[in-house]
Amino acid sequence: MAAAQEAGSSSAGPSRLPSSAPGHGSNSPVVAVWEWQDEFGRWRPYRGNVCSYIEQVFQASQQKGRRSGSGLFSSIPLGHADPVLAPYVIDIPSLTQFRQDTGTMRAVRRLLFPGDSAAGQGIVWEWQNDEGGWSPYEMKVCVLLEEACAKNHQQVDLKSLGYNYIVDVMAQVQTNKNTGFRRSIQRRLDTPYPVTTSPTPLHTGVACSCQQCWLNSGTGPITTRYRHSMINVPNSSTAHQGRTASVSSSSIGFVPYNKPTLSGARSTPRLNAQSTWALPQAGGPSTGLSASNGVSAPALPVKMPKPSKVNQALAGWWRSLAASVTGLMTATPTEPEAVVKKYLEELKGFPADEDCIICMEKLSSPSGYADACECSTIKPESVGRLTGCQHSFHMLCMLAMYSSGNKDGSLQCPSCKTIYGEKTGTQPKGKMEVSTFPQSLPGHRDCGTIQIVYHINRGIQGPEHPNPGMPYTARGFPRYCYLPDNEKGRKVLELLRVAWKRRLIFTVGTSSTTGESNTVVWNEIHHKTEMNTNLSGHGYPDPNYLDNVLAELAAQGVTEDCLRQ
């Protein structure tokens, strides 16, 4: 059983925060660590090479902001640092990470540590999850454990950092103080985190209004240029080490994957980029994107490898299968230009000082994707307004964003997340079974239980998946999930049926707990996979679960209106 990260009391070993961080005004070398927050409120560090790239762009943004007096404004496409992270973009002003293919948003923060700390040495401490993979602790914990190890302290109480654990650094064991549950831990040497040239001072006292506190808090103001919704940012007050694999969903962003050329976009496989310098990563956005993703790395362009004849043949076979198998594979993609023109009304005039939040250029200037797009029907300077929410963008930017995704005929506003059309996903073929039984769930003693069983088998990836023609695995199936058999629970069930038909519940990606790539993972609609315990965050009681999952379904365009159709 997984151990929950909860505050608690203990007296074992050092329980203070790392004390080696300099205060305000210190001139000692410092390193920057960027972290993202998962669905359980845990902070997870990006790997060293990814942080180097983020910090490089962040510094360039600061310098440009100081010259122009306009402040921070960069969007950072993480695919430039690691091709596996291609769907993810970090928006600096709002400190959020956006996953472009799912629309998921995550909080992001930047922490500074002494150059001689664990971060500066590239030392990462990890705990073993329930599936046998390794998940990194947040960097504050890594620094504390490394400091204790250097001083030959055997035990470290993590109470000061909000965790209900005692860690034995010599025996490499973590123990939950409430349940006694023990996990293995390990110390791993990785790429050192980047030395920062930021003039911003460090301090360890109470947060103030300086830029360092603003960046570290993850709650900086959102300027009028960044109008996107924050409804999916997790609450940092809860933190769990989960049992079941969850999709890396990490994210949010406005920049289509790496400005891909859009000529023939309908037949071009989803980004399958390779880079000769990017290191394998077991951490990024799902342990950071947990496995197979990822010293200062330059902002090199991501290369699109030419598909092999075998992959082309397999992808072609899957496309033909898609046309003949109803409801299992995505239908022939809708013409991208037609989709953009369907939902955007071209404007004759537009505010000269308003930005396109996709390319970050002024709407009065040509699209930032003009050099990467070959489109005869949409001009680089064309600006369109979405017919419903009234947000405006370069039409060529919307074309690039649409062509980088599932190309299912739907558009999602990158500002407010309004969905136009019917959003569908990339869930592989499978079966959803539903049954009921009289036993009650904790917190729902007045009703029985709905049991959902999902069956998905391993197979070959289709053209809508990350690596068309390659096999994918399906670990942990059948998967059993539970809802209370009351009015709201039955409503959630019916909406889950809709989500299943639209292929939104699972996808093919990288597991956040095992790090395995090309496997079936959850796709941002959380399920309860346990009945009688909520230590892992995947069980009952949970008084907010039904409301939360309804919000997640709505974010995918699955609402009560779907039940009336």
Disulfide bonds with the S-S distance in Angstrom:
none
